[in-house]
Amino acid sequence: MPDPVDALEVSDLPLDDLVACHECDLLMRKPALAVGEKAQCPRCGYELYAHRHNVVERSLALVLAALLLYIPANFLPIMQLNLLGQTSEDTVWSGVVGLFDTGMQGVAAVVFLCSMGIPLLKLLCQLAVLLSIRWKIGRSYGLLLYRIYHHMKDWGMLEVYLMGVLVAIVKLADMASINIGLGLVCFISLLMVQVLLEVVMSPHQIWQALSGEDEHAGD
């Protein structure tokens, strides 16, 4: 667990040796971690950072899995609705097109960005960052892309879209016959892979690897 520092000690320590808690702003000495260890704030218990094994390789595998799931998740039917003898199949993309065709272009643009556009850009940024570390090329661009990725994190709202789909299924269950499509399975799988990727892709190690401080991020 890191040791807190007082105001008199701060001026005597280099900035690289200090870390501040994102929750309670406690300033601490940055501890050296072994593989599998994590640093927690002694005041509030917030996890400051962790040192995970094979971060780059594991993250690359998850990014590639998410990219493979992206197309079926967005273009395969999420559900099949049978109402009064009429059958329709809905996908994420058909929902965007339907909103656009009914005159709600602004809403369609927001749904497209939050459910399709930004999640794809996030995955591509993560892929480029991890490849720049793995191949040790273009790390200055990797730093830029990783900053862009962090600015986009709050705009990819797959979980909100999933909740909307589940609410729609529950409300329509008494009115029509609904069959769950393969697209919903892929969509949920994509969401779970992205959640796992957020856990595995340790920001502390990625920043260090991009800046050249940690040449063993993939070990």
LUMDRENZA-107233 format. One record per residue (C-alpha): x, y, z; residue number from 1. Coordinates in steps of 0.05 Angstrom, whole numbers, plus 5000, padded with zeros to 4 digits. Each point is the difference from the previous one (the first is absolute). Layout:
<sites>
     c1     c2     c3   seq
      X      Y      Z   NUM
...
</sites>
This chain:
<sites>
     c1     c2     c3   seq
   5000   5000   5000     1
   5029   5069   4982     2
   5026   5046   5054     3
   4968   5070   5004     4
   5046   5060   4995     5
   4993   5068   5033     6
   5009   5069   4969     7
   5073   5005   5022     8
   5020   4935   4966     9
   4967   5015   4933    10
   5053   5051   4979    11
   5055   4949   5013    12
   4970   4944   4958    13
   4998   4996   4924    14
   4930   5000   4970    15
   5010   4931   4971    16
   5005   4973   5071    17
   4932   5028   5021    18
   4929   4977   4987    19
   4934   5033   5020    20
   4936   4963   5015    21
   4945   5015   4949    22
   4947   4995   5054    23
   5026   5036   5062    24
   5061   5038   4971    25
   5048   4970   5050    26
   5072   5009   4976    27
   5044   4939   5009    28
   5067   4971   4981    29
   4993   4954   4940    30
   5016   4929   5021    31
   5036   4949   4956    32
   4953   4942   4986    33
   5015   4928   4983    34
   4959   4963   4948    35
   4930   4987   5027    36
   5003   5055   5054    37
   4958   5062   5003    38
   5007   5067   5037    39
   4942   5026   5041    40
   4989   5067   5034    41
   5010   4993   5076    42
   4946   5052   5013    43
   4941   4978   4957    44
   5021   4932   4972    45
   4996   5022   4927    46
   5042   4958   4953    47
   5054   5046   4972    48
   5030   4952   4950    49
   5020   4927   4992    50
   5057   4962   4967    51
   4969   4945   4959    52
   5032   4943   4961    53
   5004   5002   4924    54
   4958   5063   4995    55
   5013   5013   4926    56
   4989   4929   4975    57
   4937   4989   5041    58
   4972   5068   4980    59
   5015   4987   4927    60
   4962   4934   5002    61
   4940   5035   5032    62
   5001   5058   4950    63
   5002   4951   4941    64
   4943   4960   5030    65
   4959   5064   5009    66
   5013   5021   4927    67
   4978   4931   4976    68
   4935   5007   5041    69
   4988   5072   4977    70
   4969   4985   4931    71
   4952   4944   5022    72
   4981   5039   5062    73
   4978   5060   4958    74
   4974   4968   4936    75
   4970   4933   5021    76
   4928   5000   5026    77
   4994   5016   5073    78
   4929   4974   5004    79
   4944   4976   4954    80
   4932   5031   5014    81
   4936   4966   4977    82
   4939   5044   5009    83
   4932   4987   4968    84
   5030   4954   4949    85
   5055   5049   4980    86
   5072   4983   5014    87
   5057   5049   5005    88
   5073   4992   5018    89
   5036   5057   5035    90
   5075   5014   5002    91
   5039   5058   5031    92
   5012   5028   4931    93
   4927   4994   4979    94
   4982   5039   5063    95
   5045   5057   4979    96
   4972   4999   4929    97
   4928   4997   5027    98
   5012   5062   5043    99
   5031   5037   4941   100
   4942   4982   4953   101
   4948   5024   5049   102
   5031   5070   5002   103
   5039   4993   5065   104
   5068   5011   4968   105
   5030   5030   5063   106
   4980   4940   5043   107
   5023   4953   4946   108
   5069   5033   5000   109
   5006   4995   5076   110
   4979   4927   5000   111
   5049   4984   4944   112
   5058   5035   5035   113
   4987   4970   5069   114
   4983   4929   4978   115
   5042   4990   4937   116
   5047   5057   4982   117
   5036   5016   5065   118
   5005   4927   5024   119
   5034   4982   4934   120
   5047   5060   5005   121
   5018   4981   5071   122
   5018   4929   4979   123
   5042   5025   4941   124
   5036   5049   5046   125
   5014   4944   5050   126
   5025   4955   4943   127
   5047   5054   4973   128
   5027   5015   5070   129
   5013   4927   5016   130
   5033   4988   4933   131
   5045   5060   5008   132
   5023   4971   5067   133
   5006   4929   4973   134
   5040   5019   4939   135
   5036   5059   5033   136
   4982   5049   4945   137
   4962   5066   4998   138
   4994   5008   5075   139
   4990   5075   4993   140
   4937   4985   4959   141
   4982   4947   5051   142
   5002   5052   5055   143
   4954   5045   4959   144
   4951   4944   4984   145
   4998   4977   5073   146
   4982   5071   5022   147
   4945   5002   4947   148
   4975   4933   5025   149
   4994   5026   5071   150
   4960   5059   4975   151
   4952   4953   4964   152
   4990   4952   5058   153
   4938   5034   5027   154
   4966   5003   4932   155
   4997   4926   4982   156
   4935   4979   5033   157
   4989   4928   4979   158
   4972   4983   5069   159
   4947   5055   4994   160
   4979   4974   4932   161
   4997   4929   5027   162
   4955   5023   5057   163
   4954   5033   4949   164
   4996   4935   4961   165
   4984   4959   5062   166
   4946   5050   5022   167
   4969   4997   4931   168
   5000   4923   5001   169
   4966   4999   5069   170
   4947   5051   4979   171
   4984   4965   4934   172
   5000   4930   5028   173
   4925   5003   5016   174
   4981   5031   4933   175
   5039   4959   4950   176
   5041   4938   4990   177
   5074   5016   5009   178
   5059   4956   4981   179
   5069   5020   5023   180
   5049   5005   4942   181
   5074   4983   4994   182
   5014   5075   4997   183
   4980   5009   5073   184
   5046   4944   5022   185
   5058   5032   4961   186
   4982   5069   5028   187
   5002   4975   5072   188
   5065   4963   4986   189
   5030   5063   4970   190
   4980   5039   5063   191
   5030   4947   5046   192
   5065   4998   4960   193
   5006   5076   5004   194
   4988   4999   5075   195
   5054   4947   5008   196
   5046   5041   4956   197
   4993   5060   5046   198
   5023   4956   5058   199
   5058   4966   4964   200
   5028   5060   4963   201
   5033   5033   5060   202
   5005   5076   4985   203
   5061   5008   5045   204
   5039   4947   4961   205
   4976   5025   4932   206
   5022   5072   5015   207
   5068   4975   5025   208
   5010   4956   4938   209
   4981   5057   4953   210
   5049   5047   5034   211
   5055   4947   4997   212
   5004   4992   5076   213
   4976   4928   4999   214
   5030   4956   4946   215
   4970   4937   5031   216
   4926   5018   4999   217
   4986   4938   4959   218
   5037   4954   5048   219
</sites>
